[in-house]
């Protein structure tokens, strides 16, 4: 007997999913006897080619476009190297959807009758799959909803708005081969094709598959190359040992922190389902190091987006990472080898191990250029009884271990410090807590896998900072050796960033994701790499601008129709200006040179709002080109340049408060920046992947420069202080490209993480480093650290010259015959540093 499984794909017009991770899910169903089966095509059919038939005439597009899109969409799945899966065109004609003809038909429904969903339901396409009692697919038909949606068939990525037909086609073919929706997904540029929502912000991104999609195809139809991949397996239970069903288990790249592939507990092994043993298997992993975490499936995407057996999933627990920690970056690494299964990597819901001290809320040092220190360690330690000791044990560059007692600040809060160390040193450490019953928690438990951070020895200037929107980090690049030397955590889905005039503090807008947007700005010290503040603002903070004096940061709250003002010294929002007349935004932002006027874009009304930030009022609205995105003001404050998301650059005379000219561009423009003298305007052509060079004097496009031959989606843009360099990020191809502004030749390229956006430059030197010999000489009491006792000894000798009573050459650090102010400066630099053996 045949069973029918209709799979509905709901597409939303907004990005509406929180980033937690992703998981491919095979279609696992109950057959009519109640037995659990995995729905897939017979192996031989998949290997020899699944035939499909296209009703080209039903589509209101040129048949050549339909042929290209269908062929490209099937090719995306056909090219999964490790899967034994192929497709063949069976014919083109007036084929109709049928559950019994064993033809896999692709058709377009302009009436909505075949779709069967009411108008406005959000159903863009539906794949109807028929399978037998063994779960073997016999027929699958794909129908597109032409009643409710307008589709784009352009070969180039369309701009925001339309539904990309190839996006949807590629997704539906994933259903056709037996894949369900992914339960939770990330930003559009890294989310898998099998997510349940289409993107109208970035149409075209689902045409290609992510590793998670490929892993799903490989699981269902493993080919000979599947043995080159590895797996992670394990079990998820609660504290009582009961299996937990439907827990989302994610494998993350141990180096980048990006998710790779994941699975659901209870979907592997011989005992699947809610009454099974809670086993999971993450397959299709390239050999390498991973970290593994578990997350509940809840929020904007829930079990309602997954079919089959996946209902009443286990939720209500905190995110957790292996082995029993609450942060990804400190999770234990798991090694995966070709053709091997790694495990068991088991999880017990809940971080607490009964009877033992629990370490949570860890705030740990990150790799830093700061040699002065100290490097603070802060955490919470709780226990059913009482904590009797807490120790921070560390060593520097392989030297002997040193123990430092952690101070109990208040309640469960503890802190300790590691003294400063020279550039190039690596610090390894662990935390040991013991309770009154002798139970001891050591973290990390493995002495061969200690926590670490590096004191960075920079090899060149400037230092480049790049916001990684898809990875939730700020990357730190050493331009001397071209390497990424640190990754600093930000908030959720960061986009724009600014730095203070002294280049000491970076402010990053954490925009968030869809309808669960963020409302924070992260402030990070460039000297120490410490996150010095997380500042609450309005929902969806997007673009930022710094006042020329460096005392205020202005933030557009794109989901709150408001403007936040942050006091740089106090590191808090001091004022919020409501912009209730806005239709969509505000997005871009610029500030007059004297700081008296703020300009923001309303991308829905095609206007620039002129705002008095002191009075908190809108003083004017300027009509500009369609979909205004970003802004920049000329150095003299007379002209405003506005980028058009749909194309073009508008020029606004601020004295007359009206647009006076438009410069035509090849396609949509994202970011605009001026050279220091204001004579050249640079812009990123996001659709064409170009850097545009505009002569502002003659108001003409002078040059179009490709941002790498394979570069895609050029977004971020900045200009060096002296105007000699332009930096551009490609958000889709994950590049940073540095151009010389005279020749526009490429000077440097960097391959980055996921979706790089804003770029910042620190051209100013960091604090001078102190030599190890000076540190050693300043350790007058020889206890291994230049501390307060050394200061008291130095103070007693201060002011004494050679030949005078009491002169001690040990304190004459510069050897000039007197213990004087230059010696004090040397001692001050060495203070807090540790002597290395």
NORGITA-V218476 format. One record per helix or strand of 3 or more residues. SS is the DSSP state (~ for helix, > for strand). FROM is the first residue (numbers start at 1). TO is the last residue. If there is no record, write none. Layout:
SS_FROM_TO ; SS_FROM_TO
This chain:
>_3_10 ; >_28_30 ; >_36_38 ; ~_43_48 ; >_50_54 ; ~_56_58 ; ~_63_78 ; >_87_92 ; >_104_109 ; >_123_131 ; >_136_145 ; ~_165_177 ; ~_205_207 ; ~_211_220 ; ~_224_228 ; >_230_237 ; >_248_253 ; >_259_264 ; >_279_285 ; >_288_295 ; ~_303_305 ; ~_328_330 ; >_334_336 ; >_358_363 ; >_373_382 ; >_387_396 ; >_402_405 ; >_407_410 ; >_413_420 ; >_426_435 ; >_440_443 ; >_451_455 ; >_463_468 ; >_473_478 ; >_483_489 ; >_494_499 ; >_505_513 ; >_516_525 ; >_531_536 ; >_541_546 ; >_552_557 ; >_562_567 ; >_572_578 ; >_585_591 ; >_598_602 ; >_607_612 ; >_617_623 ; >_628_633 ; >_639_644 ; >_649_653 ; >_658_663 ; >_669_674 ; >_680_685 ; >_690_695 ; >_700_706 ; >_714_719 ; >_725_730 ; >_735_740 ; >_746_751 ; >_756_762 ; ~_772_778 ; ~_788_797 ; ~_809_811 ; ~_821_830
